[in-house]
Amino acid sequence: MTDLNSATCLAFDLGASSWRAALAHRQGASFRLEEIYREENSPIQRGNGLFWDIDRIFEGMKKVLCDVARRRVAVASIGIDSWSVDYGLLNEAGVLLEPPRCYRDLRTQGMIQELTARIGLETLFSRTTVLAEDLTTLCQLLAARTQTPAILERAARLLFIPDLLRYWLCGECATDFTLATTSQMYNLKLAAWDEELLAWLDLPVRILPKVLGAGTIIGRLNPQLQRETGLGPVPITTGASHDTAAAFLAAAAGDDTAILSSGTWSILGVNLPHTLPSAAIDPLRFGYEGNPDGSVRLVHNVPGMWLLDGCRAEWKRKGIERSYEELIEEARQCCGFASRINPHWTGFVYPESMLEAIGSYMRETAQPEPRSPGEFTRAILSGLAESYARALDELRALTRQKLGRLIVVGGGARNKLLNELTASQANVVVSPGCIEATILGNVQNQVLALEALRNARGGLCFGE
């Protein structure tokens, strides 16, 4: 029998630039997090597509499982969170038909315009309540219908990234509410996939998985992986699989408080018990995503530190290496450089060169072009802060809340310069929250699942 007050959970946290694994050792009401693996993650151009190297990720996960077994860690459960919208398609035999495409794949360019031309933006938002962007799962499937119809015809099941990895761990096909609600195919009012919408668009309903709620044990580590890794039948959990949902869960914001999950993407929003009248929302600016408990968050998405990541990659190729800390300090010294980007500018969506894209934006907006890494960083951070300030003002008007406090979670919690710029421009008190919010939310959901299992059985025993 394992005491949940001292249980150890294993969390896989997948980001669009890196992924990691951590052990969460529960100590009463808190957790001690121990990062045990980290690996870079970036999409790969293959032919005419941009794909995720999902096989490499899974091989890394198996290495982690083997390492945990060698260390004789008694793992109570395993949970996975990642970015949303991207998916894999399986055939009837459960074989992946092609690697998952990246949401930045060029095939979806202009797809939201095509979609809204067919059914109308107002109708689309009233049914799906998702921010209207080219990168949604619905837009990706529409592109697949045109460009790779044979693969879509052979598909028997669609699984989002965490779902696919869970399927390989335990053999069960399902998703959860936090992922389904970002797809632009789930109807919050019906609490189900919008089959009528998919029928209008000639997309197969049959491939959509069952949607599970928070704190659910979906299965156990399959026998083959038990033999390969040396672990026993460890429970595999779901319920907070979207990394933003996990981060917002860990933030535990109170009333009159907004949350900013700051990483590759910046997701700024507020938790709400239910949706607002759809006519009040601009679907090109805001949308809803589901929380693990069935409530929603009204969010605005900003291309966050991905902009700086693109610059860093180019500088590295030129022999200029800078850590984030060095760039932020250089940006602080460039306080007299007033140029700033608009992170939503279309030229930043699919740039061949981020540095050249920023230069083009400055020329188009008649601003001085940045010359040094510090000036580029200052322009990015100032633009992000301005974007946050505008979104906060809109959220205040929509929710009729003062939103005088902003909790920043994720890597951005330690970006003091960005937080200072945001506090000044948005007239808000910025409170740095948990840097490891996604992992913490992942683990909190695992504990919910374990508690539900214990309550159902009157006790909890692992390795049975």
Residue pairs with C-beta under 8 A, 6 or more apart in sequence:
1 459
1 460
1 461
2 74
2 76
2 460
2 461
2 462
4 26
4 76
4 447
4 450
4 451
4 454
4 460
5 26
5 27
5 28
6 25
6 26
6 27
7 26
7 76
7 77
7 447
7 450
8 23
8 24
8 25
8 26
8 73
8 74
8 75
8 76
9 23
9 24
9 26
9 75
9 76
9 77
9 78
9 79
9 443
9 446
9 447
9 450
10 21
10 22
10 23
10 24
10 64
10 68
10 75
10 77
10 78
10 79
10 234
11 21
11 22
11 23
11 24
11 78
11 79
11 80
11 81
11 439
11 442
11 443
11 446
12 19
12 20
12 21
12 61
12 64
12 78
12 79
12 80
12 81
12 165
12 442
13 19
13 20
13 21
13 22
13 81
13 82
13 243
13 246
13 438
13 439
13 442
14 41
14 57
14 80
14 81
14 82
14 83
14 161
14 162
14 243
15 41
15 82
15 83
15 243
15 263
15 264
15 438
16 41
16 42
16 83
16 264
16 265
16 306
17 40
17 41
17 42
17 264
17 306
17 309
18 38
18 39
18 40
18 41
19 38
19 39
19 41
19 57
19 60
19 82
20 35
20 37
20 38
20 39
20 439
21 35
21 36
21 37
21 38
21 61
21 64
22 33
22 34
22 35
22 36
22 436
22 439
23 33
23 34
23 36
23 68
23 73
23 75
24 31
24 32
24 33
24 34
24 439
24 440
24 443
24 446
25 31
25 32
25 33
25 34
26 447
31 440
31 443
33 436
33 439
33 440
36 64
36 67
36 68
37 60
37 63
37 64
37 67
39 57
39 60
41 52
41 53
41 57
43 50
43 51
43 52
43 53
43 102
43 104
43 105
44 50
44 51
44 52
44 53
45 51
46 99
49 101
49 105
49 107
50 101
50 102
50 104
50 105
50 106
51 98
51 99
51 100
51 101
51 102
51 105
52 86
52 99
52 100
52 101
52 102
52 161
53 99
54 88
54 96
54 99
54 100
54 161
54 164
54 165
55 99
57 165
58 165
58 168
61 165
61 169
62 225
62 228
62 229
65 221
65 225
65 228
65 229
65 231
66 228
66 229
66 230
68 75
68 229
68 231
69 229
69 230
69 231
70 230
74 462
74 463
75 231
75 234
75 462
76 234
76 235
76 446
76 450
76 462
77 217
77 234
77 235
77 236
77 237
77 446
77 449
77 450
78 169
78 221
78 234
78 235
78 236
78 237
78 446
79 236
79 237
79 238
79 240
79 241
79 442
79 443
79 445
79 446
80 162
80 165
80 166
80 238
80 241
80 442
81 162
81 240
81 241
81 242
81 243
81 245
81 246
81 438
81 439
81 441
81 442
82 160
82 161
82 162
82 241
82 242
82 243
83 103
83 161
83 242
83 243
83 264
83 265
84 160
84 178
84 179
84 182
84 183
84 242
84 243
84 244
84 289
85 103
85 135
85 136
85 137
85 140
85 160
85 182
85 183
86 100
86 101
86 102
86 103
86 137
86 140
86 160
86 161
87 100
87 137
87 140
87 158
87 159
87 160
87 161
87 164
88 96
88 97
88 98
88 99
88 100
88 158
88 159
88 161
88 164
89 96
89 97
89 98
89 151
89 152
89 154
89 155
89 157
89 158
89 207
90 96
90 97
90 155
90 156
90 157
90 158
90 159
90 164
90 167
90 173
91 97
91 154
91 155
91 156
92 156
94 157
94 167
96 164
97 151
97 154
97 155
98 148
98 151
100 161
100 164
101 107
101 140
103 135
103 140
104 135
104 349
104 350
105 140
105 143
106 350
107 140
107 143
107 144
107 147
108 134
108 135
108 139
108 140
108 143
109 134
109 350
110 134
111 134
111 139
111 140
111 142
111 143
112 132
112 133
112 134
112 136
112 139
114 142
115 124
115 138
115 139
115 142
115 201
116 124
116 132
118 200
118 201
119 197
119 200
119 201
121 132
121 283
121 284
122 278
124 132
124 184
124 197
124 283
125 132
125 278
125 281
125 283
125 287
126 278
127 187
127 189
127 194
127 197
128 138
128 184
128 185
128 186
128 187
128 194
128 197
129 181
129 188
129 275
129 278
129 281
129 287
129 288
129 296
130 136
130 181
130 182
130 183
130 184
130 283
130 287
130 288
130 289
131 283
131 284
131 285
131 286
131 287
131 299
131 300
131 301
132 283
132 284
132 287
133 139
133 301
134 349
136 182
136 183
136 184
137 158
137 160
137 182
137 183
137 184
137 185
138 183
138 184
138 185
138 201
138 203
139 184
141 152
141 185
141 203
142 201
142 203
144 151
144 152
145 152
145 201
145 202
145 203
152 204
155 204
155 207
156 206
156 207
157 173
157 207
157 209
158 207
158 208
158 209
159 167
159 173
159 175
159 209
160 175
160 179
160 183
160 241
162 179
162 238
162 241
163 173
163 174
163 175
163 179
163 209
163 238
163 241
166 172
166 174
166 218
166 219
166 236
166 238
167 173
169 219
169 221
169 222
169 225
169 236
170 218
170 219
170 220
170 221
170 222
170 236
171 219
171 222
172 218
172 219
172 236
173 209
173 210
174 209
174 210
174 211
174 212
174 218
174 238
175 209
175 210
175 211
175 212
175 238
175 241
176 211
176 212
176 213
176 214
176 216
176 238
176 239
176 240
176 241
176 292
177 211
177 212
177 213
177 214
177 239
177 290
177 292
177 294
178 239
178 240
178 241
178 242
178 245
178 246
178 289
178 290
178 291
178 292
179 241
179 242
180 186
180 193
180 211
180 290
181 188
181 288
181 289
181 290
181 296
182 242
182 289
182 290
185 193
185 194
185 197
185 198
185 208
186 192
186 193
186 194
186 211
186 290
187 193
187 194
187 197
188 275
188 288
188 290
188 296
192 211
193 205
193 208
193 211
195 205
198 204
198 205
198 208
199 205
212 218
212 238
212 239
213 239
213 292
213 294
214 239
214 240
214 292
214 293
214 294
214 445
214 448
215 237
215 239
215 292
215 445
215 446
215 447
215 448
215 449
215 451
215 452
216 237
216 238
216 239
216 449
216 452
217 235
217 236
217 237
217 449
217 450
217 452
217 453
218 236
218 237
218 238
219 235
219 236
220 233
220 234
220 235
220 236
221 229
221 231
221 232
221 233
221 234
221 236
225 231
226 232
226 233
232 462
232 463
233 463
233 464
234 462
235 449
235 450
235 453
235 462
237 445
237 446
237 449
237 450
238 449
239 292
239 445
239 448
239 449
240 246
240 249
240 292
240 441
240 442
240 444
240 445
242 289
243 261
243 438
244 261
244 267
244 289
244 297
244 299
245 289
245 290
245 291
245 292
245 297
245 441
246 437
246 438
246 439
246 440
246 441
246 442
246 444
246 445
247 259
247 261
247 267
247 409
247 410
247 437
247 438
247 441
248 259
248 261
248 269
248 271
248 291
248 297
248 409
248 441
249 291
249 292
249 441
249 444
249 445
250 409
250 433
250 434
250 437
250 438
250 440
250 441
250 444
251 259
251 261
251 407
251 409
251 433
251 434
251 437
253 259
253 270
253 271
253 407
255 401
256 401
256 402
256 403
256 404
256 405
257 270
257 403
257 405
257 406
257 407
258 268
258 269
258 270
258 392
258 395
258 403
258 405
258 406
258 407
258 428
259 268
259 269
259 270
259 271
259 297
259 406
259 407
259 409
259 433
260 266
260 267
260 268
260 388
260 406
260 407
260 408
260 409
260 412
260 422
261 267
261 268
261 409
261 410
261 437
261 438
262 304
262 305
262 408
262 409
262 410
262 411
262 412
262 413
262 415
262 418
263 304
263 305
263 410
263 411
263 412
264 304
264 305
264 306
264 309
265 301
265 302
265 303
265 304
265 306
266 301
266 302
266 303
266 304
266 305
266 384
266 387
266 388
266 412
267 299
267 300
267 301
267 302
268 299
268 300
268 302
268 388
268 391
268 392
268 395
269 289
269 297
269 298
269 299
269 300
269 395
270 297
270 298
270 395
270 399
270 401
270 403
271 291
271 295
271 296
271 297
272 295
272 296
272 297
272 298
272 399
273 295
273 296
274 295
274 296
275 288
275 296
275 298
276 298
276 398
276 399
280 398
281 287
281 298
281 398
282 394
285 300
285 391
285 394
286 298
286 299
286 300
286 394
286 395
286 398
287 298
287 299
287 301
288 296
288 297
288 298
288 299
289 296
289 297
289 299
290 296
291 297
292 445
292 448
298 395
298 398
298 399
300 391
300 394
300 395
302 343
302 344
302 384
302 387
302 388
302 391
303 343
303 344
303 348
303 349
304 343
304 384
304 412
305 411
305 412
307 341
307 343
307 348
307 354
307 380
307 384
308 324
308 327
308 376
308 377
308 380
310 351
310 354
310 355
311 354
311 355
311 358
311 373
311 376
311 377
311 380
312 322
312 327
313 354
314 353
314 354
314 355
315 321
315 322
315 373
320 373
322 330
322 373
324 411
324 415
327 373
327 374
327 377
328 377
328 381
328 415
328 416
328 417
328 418
330 372
330 373
330 374
330 377
331 374
331 375
331 377
331 378
331 381
331 417
332 417
333 374
334 372
334 374
334 375
334 377
334 378
335 378
337 368
337 370
337 374
337 375
337 378
337 379
338 367
338 368
338 382
339 362
339 367
339 368
339 369
339 370
339 375
339 379
339 382
340 367
340 379
340 382
340 383
340 386
341 348
341 358
341 361
341 362
341 379
341 380
341 382
341 383
342 361
342 365
342 383
342 386
342 387
343 380
343 383
343 384
343 387
344 387
345 361
347 357
347 360
347 361
348 354
348 357
348 358
348 361
351 357
355 376
358 369
358 370
358 376
358 379
358 380
359 369
359 370
362 368
362 369
362 370
362 379
363 369
370 376
370 378
370 379
381 415
381 417
381 418
381 421
382 421
384 418
384 421
384 422
385 418
385 421
385 422
385 424
385 425
385 426
386 425
388 406
388 422
388 425
388 426
389 422
389 425
389 426
389 427
392 403
392 406
392 426
392 428
393 426
395 401
395 403
396 402
396 403
403 428
404 428
404 429
405 428
405 429
405 431
406 422
406 423
406 426
406 428
406 429
406 430
406 431
407 431
407 433
408 419
408 422
408 430
408 431
408 432
408 433
409 433
409 434
409 435
409 437
410 435
410 437
410 438
411 435
412 418
412 419
413 419
413 432
413 433
413 434
413 435
414 432
414 435
419 430
419 432
420 430
422 428
422 430
423 429
423 430
434 440
450 460
453 460
454 460
